[in-house]
Amino acid sequence: MERDVSFGADEGLGLKHRPSFRERYLEPPLACGLIERTIPDRPTSSKQKYRKAK
């Protein structure tokens, strides 16, 4: 079973600055292909989630 991780992860980690969260924690694994967006054409969508890459 795949688990989707929403952007709410920043709140769970106690992080306040979204751009920093995206730059430090989301972009590196995206660039390496470790995770993928559920809506690749709309990276800033409010409905965007992330999942482990297949």
N, CA, C and O atoms as a CHARMM CRD file, in Angstrom:
* protein
*
  216
    1    1 MET  N      0.83900  -1.18100   0.00000 PROA 1      0.00000
    2    1 MET  CA     0.00000   0.00000   0.00000 PROA 1      0.00000
    3    1 MET  C      0.88400   1.24400   0.00000 PROA 1      0.00000
    4    1 MET  O      1.77300   1.37900   0.84100 PROA 1      0.00000
    5    2 GLU  N      0.64100   2.14100  -0.93300 PROA 2      0.00000
    6    2 GLU  CA     1.41000   3.37600  -1.00500 PROA 2      0.00000
    7    2 GLU  C      0.84600   4.39500  -0.03900 PROA 2      0.00000
    8    2 GLU  O     -0.35600   4.42900   0.22000 PROA 2      0.00000
    9    3 ARG  N      1.71300   5.20900   0.48200 PROA 3      0.00000
   10    3 ARG  CA     1.27400   6.25000   1.41200 PROA 3      0.00000
   11    3 ARG  C      1.57100   7.60500   0.80900 PROA 3      0.00000
   12    3 ARG  O      2.71400   7.89300   0.45400 PROA 3      0.00000
   13    4 ASP  N      0.55200   8.43800   0.69000 PROA 4      0.00000
   14    4 ASP  CA     0.73700   9.80000   0.21500 PROA 4      0.00000
   15    4 ASP  C      1.08400  10.69400   1.39200 PROA 4      0.00000
   16    4 ASP  O      0.50400  10.57400   2.47000 PROA 4      0.00000
   17    5 VAL  N      2.03600  11.59000   1.17500 PROA 5      0.00000
   18    5 VAL  CA     2.43100  12.53900   2.20700 PROA 5      0.00000
   19    5 VAL  C      2.07700  13.92800   1.71000 PROA 5      0.00000
   20    5 VAL  O      2.63000  14.39800   0.71600 PROA 5      0.00000
   21    6 SER  N      1.16900  14.57500   2.39000 PROA 6      0.00000
   22    6 SER  CA     0.75400  15.91000   1.97700 PROA 6      0.00000
   23    6 SER  C      1.74300  16.93700   2.49600 PROA 6      0.00000
   24    6 SER  O      2.65500  16.60600   3.25400 PROA 6      0.00000
   25    7 PHE  N      1.56200  18.16300   2.09100 PROA 7      0.00000
   26    7 PHE  CA     2.46800  19.22400   2.49300 PROA 7      0.00000
   27    7 PHE  C      2.33600  19.52300   3.97400 PROA 7      0.00000
   28    7 PHE  O      3.13400  20.29300   4.50600 PROA 7      0.00000
   29    8 GLY  N      1.36400  18.94800   4.65700 PROA 8      0.00000
   30    8 GLY  CA     1.21300  19.12700   6.08500 PROA 8      0.00000
   31    8 GLY  C      2.39700  18.60100   6.87600 PROA 8      0.00000
   32    8 GLY  O      2.48000  18.81700   8.08500 PROA 8      0.00000
   33    9 ALA  N      3.30600  17.91800   6.21400 PROA 9      0.00000
   34    9 ALA  CA     4.49900  17.41500   6.88900 PROA 9      0.00000
   35    9 ALA  C      5.30200  18.54400   7.51200 PROA 9      0.00000
   36    9 ALA  O      5.96500  18.33900   8.52900 PROA 9      0.00000
   37   10 ASP  N      5.25700  19.72500   6.92600 PROA 10     0.00000
   38   10 ASP  CA     5.99500  20.85700   7.49600 PROA 10     0.00000
   39   10 ASP  C      5.45800  21.20800   8.87300 PROA 10     0.00000
   40   10 ASP  O      6.23100  21.56900   9.76100 PROA 10     0.00000
   41   11 GLU  N      4.15700  21.10900   9.06600 PROA 11     0.00000
   42   11 GLU  CA     3.56000  21.40800  10.36500 PROA 11     0.00000
   43   11 GLU  C      3.92500  20.33100  11.38300 PROA 11     0.00000
   44   11 GLU  O      4.18900  20.63800  12.54500 PROA 11     0.00000
   45   12 GLY  N      3.93800  19.08700  10.95400 PROA 12     0.00000
   46   12 GLY  CA     4.30000  17.99200  11.84800 PROA 12     0.00000
   47   12 GLY  C      5.72900  18.09100  12.34700 PROA 12     0.00000
   48   12 GLY  O      6.03900  17.65000  13.45400 PROA 12     0.00000
   49   13 LEU  N      6.59200  18.66600  11.53600 PROA 13     0.00000
   50   13 LEU  CA     7.98900  18.84000  11.92300 PROA 13     0.00000
   51   13 LEU  C      8.23600  20.15100  12.65100 PROA 13     0.00000
   52   13 LEU  O      9.35200  20.41200  13.10300 PROA 13     0.00000
   53   14 GLY  N      7.20400  20.97700  12.76900 PROA 14     0.00000
   54   14 GLY  CA     7.34400  22.25100  13.46000 PROA 14     0.00000
   55   14 GLY  C      8.04200  23.32000  12.63600 PROA 14     0.00000
   56   14 GLY  O      8.59300  24.26900  13.19400 PROA 14     0.00000
   57   15 LEU  N      8.02600  23.18000  11.31900 PROA 15     0.00000
   58   15 LEU  CA     8.66900  24.16000  10.44700 PROA 15     0.00000
   59   15 LEU  C      7.66800  25.23700  10.06000 PROA 15     0.00000
   60   15 LEU  O      6.50100  24.94300   9.80400 PROA 15     0.00000
   61   16 LYS  N      8.12100  26.47900  10.01700 PROA 16     0.00000
   62   16 LYS  CA     7.21600  27.60100   9.77200 PROA 16     0.00000
   63   16 LYS  C      7.35100  28.22200   8.38600 PROA 16     0.00000
   64   16 LYS  O      6.41400  28.86500   7.91400 PROA 16     0.00000
   65   17 HSD  N      8.47700  28.04700   7.73300 PROA 17     0.00000
   66   17 HSD  CA     8.75500  28.74500   6.48200 PROA 17     0.00000
   67   17 HSD  C      8.65700  27.78000   5.31000 PROA 17     0.00000
   68   17 HSD  O      9.58800  27.01600   5.05500 PROA 17     0.00000
   69   18 ARG  N      7.53300  27.81000   4.59300 PROA 18     0.00000
   70   18 ARG  CA     7.28900  26.86400   3.50800 PROA 18     0.00000
   71   18 ARG  C      8.36500  26.83700   2.42400 PROA 18     0.00000
   72   18 ARG  O      8.78000  25.75300   2.01400 PROA 18     0.00000
   73   19 PRO  N      8.83100  27.99300   1.94600 PROA 19     0.00000
   74   19 PRO  CA     9.88700  27.93100   0.91200 PROA 19     0.00000
   75   19 PRO  C     11.12600  27.17700   1.38400 PROA 19     0.00000
   76   19 PRO  O     11.72800  26.43200   0.61100 PROA 19     0.00000
   77   20 SER  N     11.51000  27.36000   2.63400 PROA 20     0.00000
   78   20 SER  CA    12.67300  26.63500   3.16100 PROA 20     0.00000
   79   20 SER  C     12.39300  25.14200   3.21400 PROA 20     0.00000
   80   20 SER  O     13.25100  24.32900   2.86800 PROA 20     0.00000
   81   21 PHE  N     11.19100  24.78500   3.64800 PROA 21     0.00000
   82   21 PHE  CA    10.82500  23.37100   3.70500 PROA 21     0.00000
   83   21 PHE  C     10.92300  22.75200   2.32000 PROA 21     0.00000
   84   21 PHE  O     11.49800  21.67600   2.15500 PROA 21     0.00000
   85   22 ARG  N     10.36000  23.43000   1.32300 PROA 22     0.00000
   86   22 ARG  CA    10.38200  22.92600  -0.04600 PROA 22     0.00000
   87   22 ARG  C     11.81200  22.78700  -0.55600 PROA 22     0.00000
   88   22 ARG  O     12.17700  21.76700  -1.14100 PROA 22     0.00000
   89   23 GLU  N     12.61200  23.81700  -0.32800 PROA 23     0.00000
   90   23 GLU  CA    13.99400  23.83300  -0.82400 PROA 23     0.00000
   91   23 GLU  C     14.87200  22.79200  -0.13600 PROA 23     0.00000
   92   23 GLU  O     15.66700  22.11500  -0.78900 PROA 23     0.00000
   93   24 ARG  N     14.72800  22.66800   1.17100 PROA 24     0.00000
   94   24 ARG  CA    15.61300  21.78200   1.94100 PROA 24     0.00000
   95   24 ARG  C     15.16900  20.33000   1.99000 PROA 24     0.00000
   96   24 ARG  O     16.00300  19.42500   1.99500 PROA 24     0.00000
   97   25 TYR  N     13.85400  20.09900   2.02500 PROA 25     0.00000
   98   25 TYR  CA    13.36300  18.74700   2.27600 PROA 25     0.00000
   99   25 TYR  C     12.61700  18.10000   1.11200 PROA 25     0.00000
  100   25 TYR  O     12.59400  16.87300   1.01900 PROA 25     0.00000
  101   26 LEU  N     12.01400  18.87600   0.23000 PROA 26     0.00000
  102   26 LEU  CA    11.26800  18.28100  -0.88000 PROA 26     0.00000
  103   26 LEU  C     12.07300  18.22800  -2.17700 PROA 26     0.00000
  104   26 LEU  O     12.07700  17.20200  -2.85800 PROA 26     0.00000
  105   27 GLU  N     12.73900  19.30100  -2.51900 PROA 27     0.00000
  106   27 GLU  CA    13.44300  19.34800  -3.80500 PROA 27     0.00000
  107   27 GLU  C     14.56900  18.31000  -3.94000 PROA 27     0.00000
  108   27 GLU  O     14.66400  17.69000  -4.99900 PROA 27     0.00000
  109   28 PRO  N     15.42800  18.08300  -2.92900 PROA 28     0.00000
  110   28 PRO  CA    16.48700  17.07900  -3.10200 PROA 28     0.00000
  111   28 PRO  C     15.97400  15.67200  -3.41900 PROA 28     0.00000
  112   28 PRO  O     16.47400  15.05900  -4.36200 PROA 28     0.00000
  113   29 PRO  N     14.99300  15.12500  -2.67300 PROA 29     0.00000
  114   29 PRO  CA    14.51400  13.79200  -3.03800 PROA 29     0.00000
  115   29 PRO  C     13.74100  13.76600  -4.36400 PROA 29     0.00000
  116   29 PRO  O     13.74000  12.75000  -5.06000 PROA 29     0.00000
  117   30 LEU  N     13.08200  14.88500  -4.71700 PROA 30     0.00000
  118   30 LEU  CA    12.42600  14.95500  -6.02500 PROA 30     0.00000
  119   30 LEU  C     13.46900  14.87900  -7.14200 PROA 30     0.00000
  120   30 LEU  O     13.29700  14.15400  -8.12200 PROA 30     0.00000
  121   31 ALA  N     14.54700  15.63700  -6.97600 PROA 31     0.00000
  122   31 ALA  CA    15.59900  15.67000  -7.99300 PROA 31     0.00000
  123   31 ALA  C     16.28400  14.30600  -8.14800 PROA 31     0.00000
  124   31 ALA  O     16.69700  13.94000  -9.24800 PROA 31     0.00000
  125   32 CYS  N     16.40400  13.56300  -7.05200 PROA 32     0.00000
  126   32 CYS  CA    17.03900  12.23600  -7.09400 PROA 32     0.00000
  127   32 CYS  C     16.08100  11.13400  -7.52800 PROA 32     0.00000
  128   32 CYS  O     16.49900  10.00000  -7.76400 PROA 32     0.00000
  129   33 GLY  N     14.79700  11.46700  -7.63300 PROA 33     0.00000
  130   33 GLY  CA    13.81800  10.47000  -8.04100 PROA 33     0.00000
  131   33 GLY  C     13.35400   9.56100  -6.91900 PROA 33     0.00000
  132   33 GLY  O     12.79700   8.49500  -7.18300 PROA 33     0.00000
  133   34 LEU  N     13.57100   9.96000  -5.67200 PROA 34     0.00000
  134   34 LEU  CA    13.13900   9.14600  -4.53800 PROA 34     0.00000
  135   34 LEU  C     11.65800   9.30700  -4.24900 PROA 34     0.00000
  136   34 LEU  O     10.99900   8.35900  -3.82000 PROA 34     0.00000
  137   35 ILE  N     11.13100  10.50200  -4.48200 PROA 35     0.00000
  138   35 ILE  CA     9.70000  10.75300  -4.32200 PROA 35     0.00000
  139   35 ILE  C      9.17400  11.39000  -5.60400 PROA 35     0.00000
  140   35 ILE  O      9.94300  11.89200  -6.42400 PROA 35     0.00000
  141   36 GLU  N      7.85800  11.36000  -5.76300 PROA 36     0.00000
  142   36 GLU  CA     7.23400  11.97100  -6.93000 PROA 36     0.00000
  143   36 GLU  C      5.96900  12.69400  -6.51200 PROA 36     0.00000
  144   36 GLU  O      5.36800  12.38000  -5.48500 PROA 36     0.00000
  145   37 ARG  N      5.57700  13.65200  -7.31000 PROA 37     0.00000
  146   37 ARG  CA     4.34600  14.39700  -7.06300 PROA 37     0.00000
  147   37 ARG  C      3.16100  13.60300  -7.59300 PROA 37     0.00000
  148   37 ARG  O      3.26900  12.90300  -8.60000 PROA 37     0.00000
  149   38 THR  N      2.02800  13.72000  -6.90500 PROA 38     0.00000
  150   38 THR  CA     0.82600  13.04700  -7.39500 PROA 38     0.00000
  151   38 THR  C      0.20000  13.84800  -8.53400 PROA 38     0.00000
  152   38 THR  O     -0.53500  13.29100  -9.35000 PROA 38     0.00000
  153   39 ILE  N      0.48400  15.15100  -8.59800 PROA 39     0.00000
  154   39 ILE  CA     0.00600  16.00600  -9.68800 PROA 39     0.00000
  155   39 ILE  C      1.23800  16.69900 -10.28800 PROA 39     0.00000
  156   39 ILE  O      1.50900  17.85300  -9.95600 PROA 39     0.00000
  157   40 PRO  N      1.97800  16.02500 -11.15300 PROA 40     0.00000
  158   40 PRO  CA     3.24200  16.56500 -11.65900 PROA 40     0.00000
  159   40 PRO  C      3.10600  17.86500 -12.44700 PROA 40     0.00000
  160   40 PRO  O      4.03500  18.67300 -12.45800 PROA 40     0.00000
  161   41 ASP  N      1.98200  18.07900 -13.09600 PROA 41     0.00000
  162   41 ASP  CA     1.80300  19.29000 -13.90900 PROA 41     0.00000
  163   41 ASP  C      1.49000  20.52900 -13.08000 PROA 41     0.00000
  164   41 ASP  O      1.54700  21.64500 -13.59500 PROA 41     0.00000
  165   42 ARG  N      1.16100  20.34700 -11.80300 PROA 42     0.00000
  166   42 ARG  CA     0.78600  21.48500 -10.93700 PROA 42     0.00000
  167   42 ARG  C      1.52800  21.38600  -9.60800 PROA 42     0.00000
  168   42 ARG  O      0.92700  21.01900  -8.59900 PROA 42     0.00000
  169   43 PRO  N      2.81700  21.70500  -9.58600 PROA 43     0.00000
  170   43 PRO  CA     3.61000  21.52100  -8.36500 PROA 43     0.00000
  171   43 PRO  C      3.16900  22.36000  -7.17000 PROA 43     0.00000
  172   43 PRO  O      3.48300  22.00600  -6.03300 PROA 43     0.00000
  173   44 THR  N      2.45400  23.45700  -7.39000 PROA 44     0.00000
  174   44 THR  CA     2.02300  24.29100  -6.26900 PROA 44     0.00000
  175   44 THR  C      0.53700  24.13900  -5.95600 PROA 44     0.00000
  176   44 THR  O     -0.02700  24.95300  -5.22500 PROA 44     0.00000
  177   45 SER  N     -0.08700  23.12600  -6.49300 PROA 45     0.00000
  178   45 SER  CA    -1.50500  22.88400  -6.23700 PROA 45     0.00000
  179   45 SER  C     -1.75200  22.64700  -4.74600 PROA 45     0.00000
  180   45 SER  O     -0.94400  22.01300  -4.06800 PROA 45     0.00000
  181   46 SER  N     -2.86200  23.15600  -4.25000 PROA 46     0.00000
  182   46 SER  CA    -3.22100  22.93200  -2.85000 PROA 46     0.00000
  183   46 SER  C     -3.55100  21.46300  -2.60200 PROA 46     0.00000
  184   46 SER  O     -3.56800  21.01900  -1.45400 PROA 46     0.00000
  185   47 LYS  N     -3.80800  20.71700  -3.65200 PROA 47     0.00000
  186   47 LYS  CA    -4.13200  19.29900  -3.53400 PROA 47     0.00000
  187   47 LYS  C     -2.90400  18.40700  -3.76700 PROA 47     0.00000
  188   47 LYS  O     -3.01700  17.18100  -3.79700 PROA 47     0.00000
  189   48 GLN  N     -1.74400  19.02700  -3.93000 PROA 48     0.00000
  190   48 GLN  CA    -0.51000  18.28700  -4.21200 PROA 48     0.00000
  191   48 GLN  C     -0.13000  17.39300  -3.04000 PROA 48     0.00000
  192   48 GLN  O     -0.21000  17.79400  -1.88000 PROA 48     0.00000
  193   49 LYS  N      0.27900  16.19100  -3.36200 PROA 49     0.00000
  194   49 LYS  CA     0.79800  15.23500  -2.38500 PROA 49     0.00000
  195   49 LYS  C      2.05500  14.61700  -2.98700 PROA 49     0.00000
  196   49 LYS  O      2.34700  14.78600  -4.17100 PROA 49     0.00000
  197   50 TYR  N      2.77800  13.90900  -2.15400 PROA 50     0.00000
  198   50 TYR  CA     4.01200  13.26600  -2.59300 PROA 50     0.00000
  199   50 TYR  C      3.97100  11.81400  -2.18200 PROA 50     0.00000
  200   50 TYR  O      3.38600  11.46000  -1.15900 PROA 50     0.00000
  201   51 ARG  N      4.59600  10.97700  -2.98800 PROA 51     0.00000
  202   51 ARG  CA     4.66300   9.55100  -2.66100 PROA 51     0.00000
  203   51 ARG  C      6.02900   9.01100  -3.05100 PROA 51     0.00000
  204   51 ARG  O      6.75200   9.60500  -3.85000 PROA 51     0.00000
  205   52 LYS  N      6.35100   7.89400  -2.47700 PROA 52     0.00000
  206   52 LYS  CA     7.60800   7.24500  -2.79800 PROA 52     0.00000
  207   52 LYS  C      7.58000   6.84300  -4.26900 PROA 52     0.00000
  208   52 LYS  O      6.59000   6.29500  -4.75500 PROA 52     0.00000
  209   53 ALA  N      8.67200   7.12000  -4.97000 PROA 53     0.00000
  210   53 ALA  CA     8.73800   6.78600  -6.40400 PROA 53     0.00000
  211   53 ALA  C      8.74700   5.27500  -6.59200 PROA 53     0.00000
  212   53 ALA  O      9.26100   4.52800  -5.76000 PROA 53     0.00000
  213   54 LYS  N      8.17600   4.85600  -7.68400 PROA 54     0.00000
  214   54 LYS  CA     8.09300   3.41800  -7.98800 PROA 54     0.00000
  215   54 LYS  C      9.37500   2.91400  -8.58500 PROA 54     0.00000
  216   54 LYS  O      9.48400   1.72900  -8.90300 PROA 54     0.00000
